[in-house]
Amino acid sequence: MQGGIDSYNERQVAKRADVPVQELLAEFERNRAATIAAVEGAEEALLSTPIRSAGGITGPLAGVIYAVAVQHVLAHVGDIVGTELSAQRW
Protein backbone atom coordinates (compact mmCIF):
# COMPACT_ATOMS: atom_id res chain seq x y z
CA MET A 1 0.00 0.00 0.00
CA GLN A 2 1.51 3.27 -1.11
CA GLY A 3 2.33 5.46 1.88
CA GLY A 4 1.30 2.83 4.42
CA ILE A 5 -1.84 2.39 6.47
CA ASP A 6 -1.48 5.72 8.29
CA SER A 7 -1.33 7.56 4.97
CA TYR A 8 -4.41 5.67 3.77
CA ASN A 9 -6.29 6.54 6.97
CA GLU A 10 -5.33 10.22 6.63
CA ARG A 11 -6.66 10.29 3.05
CA GLN A 12 -9.92 8.67 4.13
CA VAL A 13 -10.40 11.15 6.98
CA ALA A 14 -9.66 14.09 4.68
CA LYS A 15 -12.09 12.75 2.05
CA ARG A 16 -14.89 12.64 4.64
CA ALA A 17 -13.98 15.71 6.70
CA ASP A 18 -17.11 17.65 5.75
CA VAL A 19 -19.53 14.72 5.71
CA PRO A 20 -22.22 14.87 8.42
CA VAL A 21 -22.07 12.14 11.07
CA GLN A 22 -25.42 10.68 9.96
CA GLU A 23 -24.04 10.15 6.44
CA LEU A 24 -20.87 8.57 7.84
CA LEU A 25 -22.97 6.17 9.91
CA ALA A 26 -25.12 5.33 6.88
CA GLU A 27 -21.97 4.63 4.84
CA PHE A 28 -20.67 2.36 7.61
CA GLU A 29 -23.99 0.50 7.78
CA ARG A 30 -24.07 -0.03 4.00
CA ASN A 31 -20.49 -1.26 3.94
CA ARG A 32 -21.04 -3.51 6.96
CA ALA A 33 -24.14 -5.05 5.33
CA ALA A 34 -22.18 -5.68 2.12
CA THR A 35 -19.37 -7.33 4.10
CA ILE A 36 -21.80 -9.58 5.97
CA ALA A 37 -23.54 -10.57 2.73
CA ALA A 38 -20.21 -11.37 1.07
CA VAL A 39 -19.07 -13.54 3.98
CA GLU A 40 -22.42 -15.32 4.17
CA GLY A 41 -22.22 -16.07 0.45
CA ALA A 42 -18.61 -17.28 0.49
CA GLU A 43 -17.79 -20.94 0.11
CA GLU A 44 -16.03 -22.59 3.05
CA ALA A 45 -12.95 -23.36 0.95
CA LEU A 46 -12.53 -19.67 0.14
CA LEU A 47 -12.65 -18.70 3.82
CA SER A 48 -9.69 -20.98 4.55
CA THR A 49 -7.57 -19.58 1.70
CA PRO A 50 -4.37 -17.86 2.92
CA ILE A 51 -4.29 -14.15 2.01
CA ARG A 52 -2.52 -10.88 2.83
CA SER A 53 -4.67 -7.78 3.31
CA ALA A 54 -3.74 -4.37 1.93
CA GLY A 55 -2.77 -3.46 5.50
CA GLY A 56 -0.41 -6.43 5.77
CA ILE A 57 -2.54 -8.81 7.86
CA THR A 58 -1.92 -12.41 6.80
CA GLY A 59 -3.70 -15.68 7.43
CA PRO A 60 -6.80 -17.56 6.31
CA LEU A 61 -9.39 -15.25 4.75
CA ALA A 62 -11.82 -15.84 7.65
CA GLY A 63 -9.18 -14.74 10.18
CA VAL A 64 -8.21 -11.67 8.17
CA ILE A 65 -11.88 -10.69 7.84
CA TYR A 66 -12.25 -11.04 11.61
CA ALA A 67 -9.14 -8.92 12.20
CA VAL A 68 -10.30 -6.17 9.85
CA ALA A 69 -14.09 -6.28 10.30
CA VAL A 70 -14.19 -6.87 14.06
CA GLN A 71 -10.92 -6.13 15.84
CA HIS A 72 -9.98 -3.18 13.64
CA VAL A 73 -13.44 -1.62 13.95
CA LEU A 74 -13.33 -2.09 17.74
CA ALA A 75 -9.98 -0.29 17.81
CA HIS A 76 -11.48 2.68 15.95
CA VAL A 77 -14.54 2.72 18.21
CA GLY A 78 -12.12 2.76 21.14
CA ASP A 79 -10.36 5.74 19.56
CA ILE A 80 -13.70 7.56 19.35
CA VAL A 81 -14.86 6.81 22.90
CA GLY A 82 -11.41 7.08 24.46
CA THR A 83 -11.17 3.47 25.65
CA GLU A 84 -9.10 0.67 24.16
CA LEU A 85 -11.57 -2.03 23.14
CA SER A 86 -9.12 -4.37 21.43
CA ALA A 87 -5.63 -5.60 22.24
CA GLN A 88 -4.74 -5.33 18.54
CA ARG A 89 -3.81 -1.86 17.30
CA TRP A 90 -3.28 -1.02 13.61
C-alpha positions in Angstrom: 0.0 0.0 0.0 1.5 3.3 -1.1 2.3 5.5 1.9 1.3 2.8 4.4 -1.8 2.4 6.5 -1.5 5.7 8.3 -1.3 7.6 5.0 -4.4 5.7 3.8 -6.3 6.5 7.0 -5.3 10.2 6.6 -6.7 10.3 3.1 -9.9 8.7 4.1 -10.4 11.1 7.0 -9.7 14.1 4.7 -12.1 12.8 2.1 -14.9 12.6 4.6 -14.0 15.7 6.7 -17.1 17.7 5.8 -19.5 14.7 5.7 -22.2 14.9 8.4 -22.1 12.1 11.1 -25.4 10.7 10.0 -24.0 10.2 6.4 -20.9 8.6 7.8 -23.0 6.2 9.9 -25.1 5.3 6.9 -22.0 4.6 4.8 -20.7 2.4 7.6 -24.0 0.5 7.8 -24.1 0.0 4.0 -20.5 -1.3 3.9 -21.0 -3.5 7.0 -24.1 -5.0 5.3 -22.2 -5.7 2.1 -19.4 -7.3 4.1 -21.8 -9.6 6.0 -23.5 -10.6 2.7 -20.2 -11.4 1.1 -19.1 -13.5 4.0 -22.4 -15.3 4.2 -22.2 -16.1 0.4 -18.6 -17.3 0.5 -17.8 -20.9 0.1 -16.0 -22.6 3.1 -12.9 -23.4 1.0 -12.5 -19.7 0.1 -12.7 -18.7 3.8 -9.7 -21.0 4.6 -7.6 -19.6 1.7 -4.4 -17.9 2.9 -4.3 -14.1 2.0 -2.5 -10.9 2.8 -4.7 -7.8 3.3 -3.7 -4.4 1.9 -2.8 -3.5 5.5 -0.4 -6.4 5.8 -2.5 -8.8 7.9 -1.9 -12.4 6.8 -3.7 -15.7 7.4 -6.8 -17.6 6.3 -9.4 -15.2 4.8 -11.8 -15.8 7.7 -9.2 -14.7 10.2 -8.2 -11.7 8.2 -11.9 -10.7 7.8 -12.3 -11.0 11.6 -9.1 -8.9 12.2 -10.3 -6.2 9.9 -14.1 -6.3 10.3 -14.2 -6.9 14.1 -10.9 -6.1 15.8 -10.0 -3.2 13.6 -13.4 -1.6 14.0 -13.3 -2.1 17.7 -10.0 -0.3 17.8 -11.5 2.7 15.9 -14.5 2.7 18.2 -12.1 2.8 21.1 -10.4 5.7 19.6 -13.7 7.6 19.4 -14.9 6.8 22.9 -11.4 7.1 24.5 -11.2 3.5 25.7 -9.1 0.7 24.2 -11.6 -2.0 23.1 -9.1 -4.4 21.4 -5.6 -5.6 22.2 -4.7 -5.3 18.5 -3.8 -1.9 17.3 -3.3 -1.0 13.6 
